[in-house]
């Protein structure tokens, strides 16, 4: 969950997954992926995957902490790691995995008027989820849920 510290305020760096991917193709997500054998836990995997997917190196990232592990509707367990990103980076996308990267102002994501409820049928089950509509993109599912969890923590 990368937050970019821009002069005009914090933004959240998101990716759009490639349409070529087997799972969650085209969806909006945070950089990240599976823990591999050589990774030092979720943090090591998050930093490695972020660099592989979008070219953002760890020297631009300060880790703030972890959110509670989220289980997606398709059974993936995701450990969100919150980090602050220092501006000045240049992104280099691995286009096999990521078709785009973009930033959304945190104030937009924290504004309750921008949060909508949605539902979809998948494999014979109806799933309820949260979504944000931002500049023609729909941020939904696990990504939106993690942002809602973060908002709940900030509101406490």
Secondary structure, DSSP 4 states (H G I P E B T S, - for coil): -EEEEETTEEEEEEEEE-TT-SSSTT-EE-S--PPPTTS-HHHHHHHHHHHHHH---GGGEEEEEEPPPEE-TTS-EE--EEEEE-S-------TTTEEEEEEEEHHHHH-GGGEEEEEEEETTEEEEEEEEEETTEEEEHHHHHHHHHHHHHHH-
